[in-house]
């Protein structure tokens, strides 16, 4: 664990020391979650998935959804019709 001292600006900003940013691979635009516990703040780097990773995950979700439809004897057309009927009821 590394301990460094930083000073907050008048705008409430602090600078994460360069060596720590490099270790975290945190560049401009990197997102952090901030957690407070009494007088302690914890910064947690938030990883954002790549476009490719999101597409892979969505394909997996779609495949699982199709399997569930097939197990219930439904088709994609059935789902569309169910959704249309539900919209017309409102």
DSSP file (Angstrom, degrees, kcal/mol; ACC not computed):
  #  RESIDUE AA STRUCTURE BP1 BP2  ACC     N-H-->O    O-->H-N    N-H-->O    O-->H-N    TCO  KAPPA ALPHA  PHI   PSI    X-CA   Y-CA   Z-CA
    1    1 A X              0   0    0      0, 0.0     2,-0.4     0, 0.0     0, 0.0   0.000 360.0 360.0 360.0 141.0    0.0    0.0    0.0
    2    2 A X        -     0   0    0      2,-0.0     2,-0.5    18,-0.0     0, 0.0  -0.897 360.0-161.3-111.5 136.3    1.3    3.5   -0.9
    3    3 A X        +     0   0    0     -2,-0.4     2,-0.3     2,-0.0     0, 0.0  -0.974  17.2 166.8-118.3 124.0    0.6    6.6    1.2
    4    4 A X        -     0   0    0     -2,-0.5     2,-0.5    13,-0.0    -2,-0.0  -0.924  29.7-127.1-130.0 156.9    1.0   10.0   -0.3
    5    5 A X        +     0   0    0     -2,-0.3     2,-0.3     2,-0.0    -2,-0.0  -0.902  29.4 174.4-107.6 132.3    0.0   13.5    0.9
    6    6 A X        -     0   0    0     -2,-0.5     2,-0.4    11,-0.0    10,-0.1  -0.912  22.1-134.3-131.8 160.8   -2.1   15.8   -1.4
    7    7 A X        -     0   0    0     -2,-0.3     8,-0.3     8,-0.1     2,-0.3  -0.951  18.8-126.4-119.9 136.6   -3.7   19.1   -0.8
    8    8 A X        -     0   0    0     -2,-0.4     6,-0.2     6,-0.1     2,-0.1  -0.582  24.6-131.2 -80.7 140.7   -7.2   20.1   -1.8
    9    9 A X    >   -     0   0    0      4,-2.9     3,-1.9    -2,-0.3    -1,-0.1  -0.261  31.8 -96.6 -80.8 174.5   -7.7   23.2   -4.0
   10   10 A X  T 3  S+     0   0    0      1,-0.3    -1,-0.1     2,-0.1    -2,-0.0   0.705 127.1  56.5 -65.1 -18.6  -10.2   26.0   -3.3
   11   11 A X  T 3  S-     0   0    0      2,-0.1    -1,-0.3     0, 0.0    -3,-0.0   0.334 123.2-104.9 -93.4   6.0  -12.5   24.2   -5.8
   12   12 A X  S <  S+     0   0    0     -3,-1.9     2,-0.3     1,-0.3    -2,-0.1   0.651  75.5 140.5  82.1  15.5  -12.4   20.9   -3.8
   13   13 A X        -     0   0    0     -6,-0.0    -4,-2.9     2,-0.0     2,-0.3  -0.676  30.9-170.0 -95.0 145.8  -10.0   19.2   -6.3
   14   14 A X        -     0   0    0     -2,-0.3     2,-0.5    -6,-0.2    -6,-0.1  -0.942  19.2-129.0-127.5 155.8   -7.1   17.0   -5.4
   15   15 A X        -     0   0    0     -8,-0.3     2,-0.6    -2,-0.3    -8,-0.1  -0.905  14.2-138.9-105.7 126.5   -4.4   15.6   -7.7
   16   16 A X        -     0   0    0     -2,-0.5     5,-0.1     1,-0.1   -10,-0.0  -0.747  39.0-104.9 -80.5 123.2   -3.7   11.9   -7.7
   17   17 A X    >>  -     0   0    0     -2,-0.6     4,-2.3     1,-0.1     3,-0.6  -0.121  25.3-118.0 -53.2 144.1    0.1   11.6   -7.7
   18   18 A X  H 3> S+     0   0    0      1,-0.3     4,-2.9     2,-0.2     5,-0.2   0.872 111.3  53.8 -52.5 -47.0    1.5   10.6  -11.1
   19   19 A X  H 3> S+     0   0    0      1,-0.2     4,-2.1     2,-0.2    -1,-0.3   0.871 110.9  47.0 -61.4 -35.6    3.1    7.3   -9.9
   20   20 A X  H <> S+     0   0    0     -3,-0.6     4,-2.1     2,-0.2    -1,-0.2   0.898 111.5  50.9 -70.9 -40.1   -0.2    6.2   -8.5
   21   21 A X  H  X>S+     0   0    0     -4,-2.3     5,-2.7     1,-0.2     4,-0.8   0.911 111.5  48.7 -61.5 -41.2   -2.1    7.2  -11.7
   22   22 A X  H ><5S+     0   0    0     -4,-2.9     3,-0.6     3,-0.2    -2,-0.2   0.912 109.7  50.9 -66.1 -41.9    0.4    5.2  -13.7
   23   23 A X  H 3<5S+     0   0    0     -4,-2.1    -1,-0.2     1,-0.2    -2,-0.2   0.890 116.1  42.2 -60.5 -39.0    0.1    2.1  -11.4
   24   24 A X  H 3<5S-     0   0    0     -4,-2.1    -1,-0.2    -5,-0.1    -2,-0.2   0.567 106.4-128.3 -81.8  -9.7   -3.7    2.3  -11.8
   25   25 A X  T <<5 +     0   0    0     -4,-0.8     2,-0.6    -3,-0.6    -3,-0.2   0.946  53.3 160.1  54.9  48.7   -3.4    3.0  -15.5
   26   26 A X      < +     0   0    0     -5,-2.7    -1,-0.2    -6,-0.1     2,-0.2  -0.906  10.1 167.8-108.0 112.4   -5.7    6.0  -14.9
   27   27 A X    >   -     0   0    0     -2,-0.6     3,-2.1     1,-0.2     2,-0.0  -0.430  49.1 -47.0-109.2-172.6   -5.7    8.7  -17.5
   28   28 A X  T 3  S+     0   0    0      1,-0.3    -1,-0.2    -2,-0.2     3,-0.1  -0.326 127.9  23.4 -56.7 133.0   -7.9   11.7  -18.2
   29   29 A X  T 3  S+     0   0    0      1,-0.3    -1,-0.3    -3,-0.1     2,-0.1   0.361  82.6 148.1  91.1  -5.1  -11.5   10.8  -18.1
   30   30 A X    <   -     0   0    0     -3,-2.1     2,-0.3     1,-0.1    -1,-0.3  -0.424  44.3-130.3 -63.4 134.8  -11.0    7.7  -15.8
   31   31 A X  E     -A   46   0A   0     15,-0.5    15,-2.9    -2,-0.1     2,-0.4  -0.686  24.8-172.8 -91.1 141.1  -14.1    7.3  -13.6
   32   32 A X  E     -A   45   0A   0     -2,-0.3     2,-0.4    13,-0.3    13,-0.2  -0.989  18.4-140.1-130.2 140.8  -13.8    6.8   -9.8
   33   33 A X  E     -A   44   0A   0     11,-3.1    11,-2.7    -2,-0.4     2,-0.5  -0.794  20.4-146.0 -90.8 143.8  -16.4    5.9   -7.2
   34   34 A X  E     -A   43   0A   0     -2,-0.4     2,-0.4     9,-0.2     9,-0.2  -0.960  14.8-172.4-117.3 124.1  -16.0    7.8   -4.0
   35   35 A X  E     -A   42   0A   0      7,-2.6     7,-2.8    -2,-0.5     2,-0.4  -0.946   6.5-156.9-117.5 133.6  -16.9    6.1   -0.7
   36   36 A X  E     +A   41   0A   0     -2,-0.4     2,-0.3     5,-0.2     5,-0.2  -0.918  15.2 173.7-113.2 136.8  -16.9    7.9    2.7
   37   37 A X  E >   -A   40   0A   0      3,-2.6     3,-1.8    -2,-0.4     2,-0.3  -0.877  67.3 -60.3-139.0 105.7  -16.6    6.3    6.0
   38   38 A X  T 3  S-     0   0    0     -2,-0.3    -1,-0.1     1,-0.3     0, 0.0  -0.415 123.5 -12.0  54.4-115.7  -16.3    8.8    8.9
   39   39 A X  T 3  S+     0   0    0     -2,-0.3     2,-0.4    -3,-0.1    -1,-0.3   0.090 119.7  94.3-101.6  24.7  -13.2   10.9    8.1
   40   40 A X  E <   -A   37   0A   0     -3,-1.8    -3,-2.6     2,-0.0     2,-0.4  -0.949  53.0-164.0-120.0 134.8  -11.9    8.5    5.3
   41   41 A X  E     -A   36   0A   0     -2,-0.4     2,-0.5    -5,-0.2    -5,-0.2  -0.951   6.0-163.9-113.0 136.2  -12.5    8.8    1.6
   42   42 A X  E     -A   35   0A   0     -7,-2.8    -7,-2.6    -2,-0.4     2,-0.5  -0.982   6.0-153.2-120.6 129.0  -11.8    5.8   -0.7
   43   43 A X  E     -A   34   0A   0     -2,-0.5     2,-0.5    -9,-0.2    -9,-0.2  -0.880  10.3-168.3 -99.5 130.7  -11.4    6.2   -4.4
   44   44 A X  E     -A   33   0A   0    -11,-2.7   -11,-3.1    -2,-0.5     2,-0.2  -0.974  21.3-128.8-121.6 118.4  -12.3    3.1   -6.5
   45   45 A X  E     -A   32   0A   0     -2,-0.5     2,-0.7   -13,-0.2   -13,-0.3  -0.455  21.0-143.8 -65.2 131.6  -11.4    3.0  -10.2
   46   46 A X  E     -A   31   0A   0    -15,-2.9   -15,-0.5    -2,-0.2     2,-0.4  -0.882   9.2-143.3-102.3 117.5  -14.5    2.1  -12.2
   47   47 A X        -     0   0    0     -2,-0.7     2,-0.5   -17,-0.1   -15,-0.0  -0.649   9.2-155.2 -79.9 129.6  -13.6    0.0  -15.2
   48   48 A X        -     0   0    0     -2,-0.4    -2,-0.0   -17,-0.0    -1,-0.0  -0.922  20.8-122.7-104.7 128.3  -15.7    0.7  -18.2
   49   49 A X        -     0   0    0     -2,-0.5     2,-0.0     1,-0.1    -1,-0.0  -0.299  26.0-110.2 -69.4 152.8  -16.0   -2.2  -20.6
   50   50 A X     >  -     0   0    0      1,-0.1     4,-2.2     4,-0.0     5,-0.2  -0.295  29.3-107.0 -73.3 164.9  -15.0   -1.8  -24.3
   51   51 A X  H  > S+     0   0    0      1,-0.2     4,-2.4     2,-0.2     5,-0.2   0.904 122.5  52.2 -58.5 -41.8  -17.5   -1.8  -27.1
   52   52 A X  H  > S+     0   0    0      1,-0.2     4,-2.4     2,-0.2    -1,-0.2   0.899 108.0  50.1 -63.4 -41.5  -16.3   -5.3  -28.1
   53   53 A X  H  > S+     0   0    0      2,-0.2     4,-2.3     1,-0.2    -1,-0.2   0.895 110.6  50.2 -65.1 -39.5  -16.8   -6.6  -24.5
   54   54 A X  H  X S+     0   0    0     -4,-2.2     4,-2.6     2,-0.2    -2,-0.2   0.913 110.1  49.8 -64.4 -42.5  -20.3   -5.1  -24.4
   55   55 A X  H  X S+     0   0    0     -4,-2.4     4,-2.2     2,-0.2    -2,-0.2   0.917 110.5  50.3 -63.4 -42.8  -21.2   -6.7  -27.7
   56   56 A X  H  X S+     0   0    0     -4,-2.4     4,-1.9     1,-0.2    -1,-0.2   0.929 112.1  47.7 -59.0 -45.3  -19.9  -10.1  -26.5
   57   57 A X  H  X S+     0   0    0     -4,-2.3     4,-2.3     1,-0.2    -2,-0.2   0.899 110.9  50.5 -64.2 -41.9  -22.0   -9.8  -23.3
   58   58 A X  H  X S+     0   0    0     -4,-2.6     4,-2.6     1,-0.2    -1,-0.2   0.871 108.0  53.3 -65.4 -36.2  -25.2   -8.8  -25.2
   59   59 A X  H  X S+     0   0    0     -4,-2.2     4,-2.4     2,-0.2    -1,-0.2   0.898 109.1  49.4 -64.1 -39.4  -24.7  -11.8  -27.6
   60   60 A X  H  X S+     0   0    0     -4,-1.9     4,-2.4     2,-0.2    -2,-0.2   0.926 111.7  48.4 -63.9 -45.0  -24.5  -14.1  -24.5
   61   61 A X  H  X S+     0   0    0     -4,-2.3     4,-2.3     1,-0.2    -2,-0.2   0.909 112.0  49.2 -62.3 -42.6  -27.7  -12.6  -23.0
   62   62 A X  H  X S+     0   0    0     -4,-2.6     4,-2.5     2,-0.2    -1,-0.2   0.907 110.2  51.0 -64.0 -41.4  -29.5  -12.9  -26.4
   63   63 A X  H  X S+     0   0    0     -4,-2.4     4,-2.1     1,-0.2    -2,-0.2   0.917 111.2  47.8 -62.3 -43.6  -28.5  -16.5  -26.7
   64   64 A X  H  X S+     0   0    0     -4,-2.4     4,-2.1     1,-0.2    -1,-0.2   0.892 111.0  52.0 -63.8 -39.5  -29.7  -17.3  -23.2
   65   65 A X  H  X S+     0   0    0     -4,-2.3     4,-2.3     1,-0.2    -2,-0.2   0.910 108.3  50.5 -63.2 -43.0  -33.0  -15.5  -23.9
   66   66 A X  H  X S+     0   0    0     -4,-2.5     4,-2.7     1,-0.2    -1,-0.2   0.902 108.8  52.4 -62.0 -40.7  -33.6  -17.5  -27.1
   67   67 A X  H  X S+     0   0    0     -4,-2.1     4,-2.3     1,-0.2    -1,-0.2   0.913 109.8  48.6 -61.2 -42.2  -33.0  -20.7  -25.2
   68   68 A X  H  X S+     0   0    0     -4,-2.1     4,-1.2     2,-0.2    -1,-0.2   0.890 111.3  50.3 -65.8 -39.1  -35.6  -19.7  -22.6
   69   69 A X  H ><>S+     0   0    0     -4,-2.3     5,-2.9     1,-0.2     3,-0.6   0.949 111.4  47.9 -61.6 -48.4  -38.1  -18.9  -25.3
   70   70 A X  H ><5S+     0   0    0     -4,-2.7     3,-1.3     1,-0.3    -2,-0.2   0.879 106.9  56.8 -61.0 -38.6  -37.5  -22.2  -27.0
   71   71 A X  H 3<5S+     0   0    0     -4,-2.3    -1,-0.3     1,-0.3    -2,-0.2   0.806 111.3  43.9 -63.2 -28.2  -37.9  -24.0  -23.7
   72   72 A X  T <<5S-     0   0    0     -4,-1.2    -1,-0.3    -3,-0.6    -2,-0.2   0.373 118.4-111.9 -97.2   3.8  -41.3  -22.4  -23.3
   73   73 A X  T < 5S+     0   0    0     -3,-1.3     2,-0.3    -4,-0.3    -3,-0.2   0.753  72.7 135.0  75.1  23.7  -42.3  -23.1  -26.9
   74   74 A X      < -     0   0    0     -5,-2.9    -1,-0.3    -6,-0.2     2,-0.2  -0.723  40.6-152.2-105.6 155.7  -42.2  -19.4  -27.9
   75   75 A X     >  -     0   0    0     -2,-0.3     4,-1.7    -3,-0.1     5,-0.1  -0.714  35.1-104.6-114.4 170.9  -40.7  -17.6  -30.9
   76   76 A X  H  > S+     0   0    0     -2,-0.2     4,-2.3     1,-0.2     5,-0.2   0.881 123.4  56.9 -61.7 -36.5  -39.4  -14.1  -31.3
   77   77 A X  H  > S+     0   0    0      1,-0.2     4,-2.5     2,-0.2    -1,-0.2   0.888 103.0  54.0 -61.9 -38.8  -42.6  -13.3  -33.2
   78   78 A X  H  > S+     0   0    0      2,-0.2     4,-2.5     1,-0.2    -1,-0.2   0.917 108.3  49.5 -60.1 -43.2  -44.7  -14.4  -30.1
   79   79 A X  H  X S+     0   0    0     -4,-1.7     4,-2.5     2,-0.2    -2,-0.2   0.912 110.0  50.5 -63.7 -42.9  -42.7  -12.0  -27.9
   80   80 A X  H  X S+     0   0    0     -4,-2.3     4,-2.6     1,-0.2    -1,-0.2   0.927 111.5  48.3 -61.1 -44.9  -43.3   -9.1  -30.3
   81   81 A X  H  X S+     0   0    0     -4,-2.5     4,-2.4     2,-0.2    -2,-0.2   0.896 110.7  50.8 -63.1 -40.4  -47.0   -9.9  -30.4
   82   82 A X  H  X S+     0   0    0     -4,-2.5     4,-2.2     2,-0.2    -1,-0.2   0.922 111.7  48.1 -61.6 -44.1  -47.2  -10.1  -26.6
   83   83 A X  H  X S+     0   0    0     -4,-2.5     4,-2.1     2,-0.2    -2,-0.2   0.911 111.3  50.1 -64.7 -42.5  -45.4   -6.7  -26.3
   84   84 A X  H  X S+     0   0    0     -4,-2.6     4,-1.9     1,-0.2    -1,-0.2   0.912 110.7  49.1 -62.9 -42.4  -47.8   -5.1  -28.9
   85   85 A X  H  X S+     0   0    0     -4,-2.4     4,-1.2     1,-0.2    -1,-0.2   0.907 110.5  51.1 -62.0 -41.8  -50.8   -6.4  -27.0
   86   86 A X  H  X S+     0   0    0     -4,-2.2     4,-0.6     1,-0.2     3,-0.2   0.879 109.5  50.6 -64.0 -38.4  -49.5   -5.1  -23.7
   87   87 A X  H >< S+     0   0    0     -4,-2.1     3,-0.8     1,-0.2    -1,-0.2   0.877 107.9  52.6 -67.4 -37.6  -48.9   -1.6  -25.3
   88   88 A X  H 3< S+     0   0    0     -4,-1.9    -1,-0.2     1,-0.2    -2,-0.2   0.745  99.4  63.9 -71.7 -22.3  -52.4   -1.5  -26.7
   89   89 A X  H 3<        0   0    0     -4,-1.2    -1,-0.2     1,-0.2    -2,-0.2   0.753 360.0 360.0 -71.4 -23.4  -53.9   -2.2  -23.2
   90   90 A X    <<        0   0    0     -3,-0.8    -1,-0.2    -4,-0.6    -2,-0.2   0.475 360.0 360.0 -76.3 360.0  -52.5    1.0  -21.8
